[in-house]
Amino acid sequence: MKALQTVYVNEFTNGILDPNEKMQYVVKDGGHIIANTAPGCWGPMITPALKGGHEVTKPVYVEGAEVGDAIAIYIESIGVTSMVTASGNDEPIEGYFNGDPFVAAKCPKCDEVNPETVVKGVGEEAIRCKKCDTPIMPFTLTHAYTMAFDSKRKLGITLPKKQAKEVAKKARYFMATPENAIQNPIVHLAPSDMPGTLARLRPFLGQLGTTPARAFPDSHNAGDFGQALINAPHDYAMTEAQLEDRTDGHMDINRVREGAILICPVKVEGGGVYLGDMHAMQGDGEIAGHTTDVAGIVKLRVDVLKDVTIQGPLLLPVAEDLPYLAKPFTKEELEIAKQLVDSSNVTQVEDMLPISFIGTGANLNIATDNGLERAATFFDVTVPEIKNRATINGSIEIGRHPGVVTVTFLAPVRYLEAKKLGQIVKTHYLL
């Protein structure tokens, strides 16, 4: 297929990221991807026909991207199109899935796995097996809400029960569910456990990355969620060693937002850039397990970085999202530094710029170790050096609980230049 300067993506996977599936979208190196993304988490979670827990865009082949390269993804714009959404804390229901409720939901009556569904009415019994008409949700909401947004998508407020039920009657309309998405909109359930709660919008992408080297359920393309795949009783089981084929595209890091750059590993020819799971807002950690999933319009630019071999994603956040200690030094600070150099007999001061390494694992301690090791391996230095740099010139921040972190620090520019990242980081932070 001919590579295009701009690719418009409006089709979605069935929840599986499969490197053996031919990519039907092809974009030029330096080109743009524009996508109408579908809500993640709760909608797919109550749609058993989806096999991954999310409904992400079909991957895009980036011309010139080869295994061992990286792809820089510039997030040029993110716009929320949903008018209302719903979310909350979940609890799996035994008997409604085969080993994993995100991947292998089943009907408790006819035992069909990943069955099609129909929607009848409002509430948790509204989602029913198309074959035998049995309520089929593999999750229950333990505490949840429905939230409406203002027309400019600046604020959201949670709704009382009556208004939530009215929204449920026109669920796809209010959530602006893309035409090709098959998910059941979560507002069908009309939860209303904390009405009148106000929140600020700050949209970002919970899913953004490249296709893994083996077939992964999309929400499990990460070191924490991926643990559920180890020796699982369904078709996507794998060993702990095979989990290393992941690309950590499911991060739920709230700094993956408009203006940031995400640098992703290429583990299959063409990279296979995909996106989805847009959130209207989220504090660090996504501690409730879920947040306000929304539909939206996203514009990305992609650049192939030849021979930049990375184990997992690198993030260049917008400057205001950087930890205080990892912000580039100001002109005033550098003037003070000159005086400090003279009085301390230091021969030179390292030029340094920020970078964030994504680490994932079964828990936050393992994820932190993973991020530190990825940074040390990339720069050909020791883990203790990275620990020192992240301590005095950076921070470890939670992306998602239980096991996604960012290891952010000021890296010497000579380190960045040696690994062919000097120009992209300089341009991002010094313009």
N, C-alpha and C positions, 0 to 999 in steps of 0.2 A: 504493500500500500504506500502511496506517495506521502511523504512528510509534508505537513502543513505548518504555516507560520503561526496560525491560531487554531486550536482544537476546541470544539464545544462538546462537552461531555454531559449527557443526560441519561445515561444508562448505568445500571448497577449490577453488582455481583449477587450471587445467591447466598452470600456470606462467606464464601471460600475464595482465598487468594491462591490461585493455582498457576505456578510458573509454566506448566505444560499447555496452558490454554493460550491460543494465539491472540495477541493484542490487536484490537480492531481500530484503535486510535493511534496515530503516529504524528509526533510534533517535531519540528526542527530544533536543533540545538540553538538556544537563545530565543525560542518561541514561547508562546503563551498557551496556557490551559485555562479555559473558563468553564466552570461547572456549577450546575444547580444541584446542591447536595441534599441528601435525604437525612432526616433526623436519625440519630443513633440510639443506642441503648434501649429504652423502654418500648418504642414501637416495634423494632425487630424482636425484642424479648417476648412480646406477646403475639408473635407471628411465627409459629413453629416451622413453617416451610423454609424460613431463612436459617441457614446452618452455622452462622458465625457469631450471632449476638449483635451484629450491626448490619448496615446496608450501605456499603461504600461504593464509590464510582468504579467502573471498570478501569483497569490500569491503562496508562498511556505509555507507549513506546517512545523513548527519546532518541532521536537519530544520533548515532555516534557513541552512545553509552555502552561500554563494554565492562564485563566482570573485572573488578579491581579498580574501576573508576569511582567517582562520586558525582552526585547531581546536586547542584545548589538550587534550592527552590525559594524564590523570592515571593513572599506573600504580599501582593500588591493591594488587594482589597478583600474585605469580608463584609457582607451585608446580610443581616437577618431578614428573612421574608415571612416567617411564621408570625401570626398575630397573637397566638395563644399556644402554650404548651403545658405539659404536666410532667411531674417527676416525683421521686421519693425513694426512700430506703426499701430494699427488697428482701424477701426470704423465699428460697426455693421450696417447692411443694413436692414431697416424696411421692413417687409413683407416677409422676408426670414427665419423666425424662429417663434416658438411658445413660447414666454416668455423668452427664453434663447438661444442665438445663439450657445453656446458651447454644449448644451444638446439636443435641439429639433429643429435642422435646418429643414426647409421644402422647397419644391419646390414652387415658387410663382405662377406657372401655374397650375400644377396638384394637389397641396396641400398635396402631400405625405410627411409624416414626416420621417426623417432619411432615405431618399432614397439612393439607390445605384447610383454611378456616373460613367461617362466615361470621358476621357481626349481627347480633340481635339484641337491641336495646342498649342499656347503659349499665356500667359496673363490671365487676370482675367475672361475672358469669356471661357477659355479652360475647366474649370470644369463644366460639364453639367449633368443634370438629365438623368439617363439611360432610364427612362420610356418615357419622352416627349422631350428630347434634349434641355431643357431650361438651360441657364447659372444659376448656383445655389449657388454660394458662399455666405454665410451669412455675410461675412466680406469684407471690401475693405481695401487696403493698403493706408495709408495716406502719408507715407514716408518710403521707404524701400530700401534694398540693397541685392545684391548677393555677397557672400564672398568665395574665394578659399583659401585653406591652403597649406603650404609647405609640403613636403613629410615626415618631422619629426614632423609635427603638433606642431610647435613652434610659427608660425605667420600666420595671415590671411590678405588678401587684398581684398577690394571690387572691383567688375568688372564693366567695361563699358557695355553698352547695347548689343553690338554685341556679346561679349563673354558670357554674361548671357544667350542670346538666344541659343547659341551653347550648353551650359550646359543643357538647358531645353529639348533638343532633346534626351538626355540620362539621364533623371532625376534620376531614381532609381539607376543607376550605379554610378553617381557622389555623390549621398547622401549615398551610401552603405546601402540602405533600406533593413532591414532583410526580408527574403523570406516570412515569415508568417505575415508580417505587411500589412494591407490593405490600409493604408493612401496614399493620393495623395501627392507626394513630392512637397514641396513649391517652389522648383526651377523651376517648370513648369511655374510660373508666371513671371520669369525673371526680377525682379525689379532691378533698377540701378540708384537710386537717389543720391548716393554720391560715385562715383567711385574713386579709388586710395587711399582709407582710410586704413591705416595699424593698426592692433590690435594684441596684444599678446594673445596666448591661455593659459587658465588655467581652464581645464575642471572640472566640478562638476555635481552632480545629483540634478536636480530640484525636482524630485520625489523619495523619499526613505522612507519607513515606513511599518506599519502594517495595516491589514485590519480593517476598522471601524466596529462598532457594528450594523450598519444598512447599507442598500445599498446606496452608494454615487457615483455620477459621479466623476471620479478620480481627475479632476482638481479642484473640489469643496470640496475636503477633507481637508479643512482649514477654519479657522474662518473668513477670509475676503471673499474669493470666495464663501464660503458656504452661505453667506447672500442671494445670489440669489436664494437659494432653499426655503427660507421661504415663505410659501403660494404661491409657483410657480404654473403656470397653466399646468404643465406636470407631468409625472408619478413619478418623484423623489422629489416632493414637501415634505416639512417637517415643523415642528414647530421650533421655536427658541430653545425650550427645547431639541428637538430631535437632534439639531445640536451638542449637547454635546457628541453624539456618535462618533464624528469624531476622527481621530488619528493624524491629521495634517501632513500627509505624503507629501503633496504638499507645500513645503516651499520656494523653489527658494533661499535658503541661499548659497552664493558662498563659504562658508567655509565647506560645506558638500562635501569634496573632498578627494582625495587619502591621506591616513594616518590618517584621522579623525575617530572618533568612534561616532556613533549615537545610543542612547539608547531609545528604543521605547516601548510604553505601549502595553500590550497584552489585547485586548478587545474581542477576539474570540479564541476558542480553537485552538492551533497551531500557533497563531499569524498572519500567513498569510503575510509574508514579500514580498513586491513587489518593483519594481524600474523602472525608466525610465526618460524621459525628460532631457537627458544629454545636457548640454550647453558647448560650446567651451570656452566662457568667459562671464563675467557679472560683472559690478560694483554693489556696494550695492544698493538695491532697485529695480533692474530691471525696471528702471524708464520709459522706452519706452513701458512697458507692455510685451515685448517679447525680446528675444536675440537669439543668434546663436544656434538653435537646431540641434543636430547632432546624428547620430548613433554611437554606440561604444560597446566595450567589457569591462565588469565590473566583478571583482572578490571580493566577500564578504566572511567574516567568521562570523558565528552567535553563540552566547553563551546565553543560558537562564539564567536570573538572578531571582532566586526564591524569591517570596514574596517581590519584589521591585515594589511597586505599585506607578505609576506615572500618572498624568493627561494628560501629553503631552510629546513630545520628549525632551531629554536632549542631548546636543552636547558637545563632547570633541574635540575641534578643534586641528589641528596641532599647535605646539608651536608658530610658526612664525605668525599665524593668530590671536593669542590672542591680545586683547587690551593691550597697554603698561602697564597700571596699574594692569592688571590681570595676568601678566606673573609671574611664580614662582620666588621667590627671589633667586638671585645668591649667591654663596659662599662669594663673596666680600661684598654683601649687608648684609648678615647675620653676618659677622664679625663686620660691622659697628653697626648692631643692638645690638650686645653684649655690646658694649660701651654705646649705648643709654639706654639699660636696666639698666646698672650699675649706670649711672648718673641720671636716672629718678626714681630709687627705684621701678621699676616694677618687680614683682615676677616671671612672666613667659611671654613668647611670644607664641601666638597661632601658631601652625603649620597650614599652609593654602595651598590649591591647587585650581586650576581653574575649574569652571564648567559653562556651559551655559544652561539656561532654555529657551525653545522656547515659545513665546507667540503669539497668533493670535487673531484677532478680526476685527470688521467692519472698524476700522481705526487704525492709529498707536498709538493713545492715549489708546484706548481700548486694543489693542494688548500688549502694555507695562504693563497695569494694569493686564492683564491676565498672563503674564510672571512673574511678581512680586508675584502675588497671588499663582501661581503654585509653585514657589520656597519656599514661606513662608509655604504653606501647607505641602510640602514634608519634610521640615526640622523642622516642628512644632515650628516655630517662628513667629514673627509678620511681617507684610508687611513693617512697618517703619524700622525694622532692615535690611531687604533685601535692601531697598532703600539706607540706609547708606553704606552698604557693596558695592553695585553697584556704588556708588558715589566715594568712596575713594579707592576702590580696584577693579574697573571694569568699565563697560560701557554698555549703551543701544545702540544696533546697528540695523539698518534697514536690514531685510532680503529681504522682498518684499513690495513695496508700492502697495496697500494701507494699509495692516495690518498684517505683520509678522515681529517680532523682536526677537533678542536674548538678554537676560538679563544675562550678564556674570560678575562673581565676584570671588574673592578668598574666598572659603568656608573653615571654620575650618575643619581640618582633622577629629576631633572627631564627627562633624556633618555627614561627609561622612561615617565614620565607623559605626555610629549608624544606617545608612540606607543601609548598606551592599554595599556601593560603594567605600569604602576606597581603596581596593586593585586595582581595575580597574583604578582608577584615578592616584594612585601612580605609577603603572606600566607604564601608558601612558606618564607621565610627568617627572618621576625621573630616567628612565633608561638612 
